[in-house]
């Protein structure tokens, strides 16, 4: 594992060196050097230039992830538990997901305005389906023999759901959340692309107009770091849950 990490780090350094050398052959407008991008990033962070944009995008992502995640988990549990609801709602949910969110973004901005609400709605819709899909699957794949044991012990349907189906399917549910946190960044940025004066997505559009490629790359790095933090947080929760399961076994 340690060797793999070292090799991965060395590959990263090698790619940066290649990029640095290659950038000398191009204009800074086309391909800025990594050293220039890092200087732009550090300067923007120290001066507070990025602060307002980071806060705005972070708020949109976290709120959208919360509302979309809660809705996806709740509806997923209901659909996984009640076959009638699953058959009734699933065609409509699939149809809603078939429509690209980028195409719906202008409509949401028309309905909810250019403020944060429209971006949160777009982000929530993007996060909704992965968690829904994984939750439905996790609930349905619960161990039949354990369900029969709970039934023999007199457990109600709700007790079986809370104490067996959800805990046993938690790894699958967290896997859906891991996908959702990455898509949350995409949803917020897409909303800011279409209509927004604040946020990292809006800043990318502004850098395009200013023809400041180094600032654009710096903004992309911030989005990447934010996405990785969210992804690693959910991965850590998965590891904690796996350790808990091993202790119980």
C-alpha positions in Angstrom: 0.0 0.0 0.0 2.8 2.4 0.9 4.7 1.5 -2.3 1.6 2.3 -4.3 1.2 5.7 -2.6 4.8 6.5 -3.3 4.5 5.5 -6.9 1.3 7.5 -7.2 3.0 10.6 -5.7 6.0 10.2 -8.1 3.7 9.9 -11.1 2.0 13.2 -9.9 5.4 14.9 -9.7 6.4 13.5 -13.1 3.2 14.8 -14.7 3.7 18.3 -13.1 7.3 18.4 -14.5 6.1 17.5 -18.0 3.4 20.1 -17.7 5.9 22.8 -16.5 8.3 22.0 -19.4 5.5 21.8 -22.0 3.9 25.1 -21.0 7.1 26.9 -22.0 6.2 26.2 -25.6 2.8 27.8 -25.3 1.3 31.1 -24.4 0.2 31.5 -20.8 -3.3 32.1 -22.2 -3.4 28.7 -23.7 -1.5 26.6 -21.1 -0.2 28.3 -17.9 2.6 26.6 -16.0 1.7 24.8 -12.7 4.0 27.2 -10.9 2.0 30.2 -12.2 -1.3 28.5 -11.3 -0.1 27.8 -7.7 1.0 31.4 -7.3 -2.4 32.6 -8.5 -4.2 30.2 -6.2 -2.1 31.1 -3.1 -2.4 34.8 -3.9 -6.2 34.5 -4.3 -6.5 32.6 -1.0 -4.3 35.0 1.0 -6.0 38.1 -0.4 -9.5 36.7 0.2 -10.5 36.9 -3.4 -11.8 33.3 -3.4 -13.4 33.4 0.0 -16.9 34.6 -1.0 -17.0 32.3 -4.0 -15.9 29.3 -1.9 -18.5 30.0 0.7 -21.3 30.4 -1.8 -20.5 27.1 -3.7 -20.0 25.2 -0.4 -23.4 26.4 0.9 -25.1 25.3 -2.3 -23.4 21.9 -2.4 -24.0 21.2 1.3 -27.7 22.3 1.2 -28.4 20.5 -2.1 -26.7 17.4 -0.8 -28.7 17.5 2.4 -32.1 18.0 0.8 -31.4 15.6 -2.1 -29.9 13.0 0.2 -32.7 13.1 2.7 -35.3 12.9 -0.1 -33.4 10.1 -1.9 -33.0 8.1 1.3 -36.6 8.5 2.4 -38.2 7.7 -0.9 -35.7 4.9 -1.4 -36.7 3.3 1.9 -40.4 3.6 1.1 -39.9 2.2 -2.4 -37.7 -0.6 -1.2 -40.2 -1.6 1.5 -43.5 -1.1 -0.4 -43.6 -2.9 -3.8 -46.7 -0.9 -4.9 -44.9 2.4 -4.5 -41.9 1.0 -6.3 -43.9 0.0 -9.3 -46.0 3.2 -9.2 -43.1 5.7 -8.9 -40.1 4.1 -10.5 -41.1 4.9 -14.2 -41.6 8.5 -13.3 -38.3 8.8 -11.5 -36.4 7.2 -14.4 -38.1 9.5 -16.8 -37.2 12.5 -14.7 -33.5 11.4 -14.6 -33.5 10.9 -18.4 -33.8 14.7 -18.8 -30.4 16.4 -18.6 -30.2 18.7 -15.6 -28.3 21.2 -17.8 -31.4 21.5 -19.9 -33.6 22.1 -16.8 -31.3 24.7 -15.2 -32.7 27.7 -17.1 -36.2 26.6 -16.1 -35.3 26.4 -12.4 -33.6 29.8 -12.6 -36.8 31.2 -14.1 -38.9 29.6 -11.3 -36.6 30.2 -8.4 -34.6 33.2 -9.5 -30.8 33.8 -9.8 -30.1 33.4 -6.1 -29.0 30.4 -4.2 -32.4 28.6 -4.2 -32.2 27.6 -7.9 -28.7 26.2 -7.5 -29.7 24.2 -4.4 -32.7 22.7 -6.2 -30.5 21.7 -9.2 -27.9 20.2 -6.8 -30.6 18.3 -4.8 -32.1 16.8 -8.0 -28.6 15.6 -9.1 -27.9 14.0 -5.7 -31.4 12.5 -5.4 -31.2 9.5 -7.8 -27.9 7.8 -6.8 -28.9 7.6 -3.2 -32.5 6.6 -4.1 -31.2 3.8 -6.4 -28.7 2.4 -3.9 -31.2 2.6 -1.0 -33.9 0.7 -2.9 -31.4 -2.0 -3.8 -29.9 -2.2 -0.3 -33.4 -2.6 1.3 -34.4 -5.3 -1.2 -31.2 -7.3 -0.8 -31.7 -7.7 3.0 -31.0 -11.3 4.2 -34.3 -13.3 3.9 -33.3 -15.7 6.7 -32.7 -12.8 9.1 -36.0 -11.3 8.2 -37.7 -14.6 9.0 -35.9 -14.7 12.4 -37.1 -11.2 13.2 -40.6 -12.2 12.2 -40.5 -15.3 14.5 -39.3 -13.1 17.4 -42.3 -10.9 17.0 -40.6 -7.9 15.4 -42.9 -5.5 13.6 -42.3 -4.4 10.0 -41.0 -1.1 11.2 -38.7 -2.7 13.7 -37.3 -5.0 11.0 -36.7 -2.1 8.7 -34.9 0.0 11.4 -32.9 -2.7 13.1 -32.1 -5.1 10.2 -32.7 -3.8 6.6 -31.2 -0.3 7.0 -28.2 -1.3 9.0 -27.4 -4.3 6.8 -27.7 -2.1 3.7 -25.8 0.8 5.0 -22.7 0.1 3.0 -24.7 0.2 -0.2 -26.5 3.4 0.9 -23.1 5.1 1.7 -21.8 4.0 -1.7 -24.8 5.9 -3.2 -23.9 8.9 -1.0 -20.3 8.7 -2.3 -21.6 9.2 -5.8 -23.9 11.9 -4.8 -21.2 14.1 -3.2 -19.3 14.1 -6.4 -22.4 15.0 -8.5 -23.3 17.7 -6.0 -20.3 19.7 -7.1 -21.4 19.3 -10.7 -24.9 20.4 -9.9 -23.9 23.5 -8.1 -21.4 24.5 -10.8 -23.9 23.9 -13.6 -26.4 26.2 -11.9 -23.7 28.9 -11.4 -22.8 28.5 -15.1 -26.3 29.3 -16.2 -27.1 32.1 -13.9 -25.0 33.4 -11.0 -22.7 36.2 -10.0 -21.1 34.4 -7.1 -19.6 30.9 -6.6 -16.7 29.0 -8.2 -18.8 28.1 -11.3 -19.6 31.8 -11.9 -15.9 32.6 -11.3 -14.9 30.2 -14.1 -17.3 31.9 -16.5 -15.8 35.3 -15.4 -12.2 34.0 -16.0 -13.2 33.0 -19.5 -14.4 36.5 -20.2 -11.2 38.0 -18.7 -9.1 35.4 -20.6 -7.3 34.6 -17.3 -6.5 30.9 -17.8 -4.3 30.7 -14.7 -7.2 31.9 -12.5 -9.5 29.4 -14.2 -7.1 26.5 -13.4 -6.8 27.7 -9.8 -10.6 27.7 -9.5 -10.8 24.2 -10.9 -8.2 23.1 -8.3 -10.4 24.5 -5.5 -13.4 22.6 -6.9 -11.3 19.4 -7.1 -10.1 19.8 -3.5 -13.6 20.4 -2.2 -14.9 17.4 -4.1 -12.1 15.2 -2.8 -12.8 16.3 0.8 -16.4 15.4 0.5 -15.6 12.1 -1.1 -13.0 11.1 1.5 -15.4 12.1 4.3 -18.0 9.6 3.0 -15.2 7.0 2.4 -14.2 7.4 6.0 -17.8 6.9 7.2 -17.8 3.6 5.2 -14.6 2.4 6.8 -16.0 3.3 10.3 -19.2 1.3 9.5 -17.2 -1.7 8.2 -15.1 -1.7 11.5 -18.4 -1.6 13.4 -19.7 -4.6 11.5 -16.5 -6.5 12.1 -16.7 -5.9 15.8 -20.3 -7.2 15.8 -19.2 -10.3 14.0 
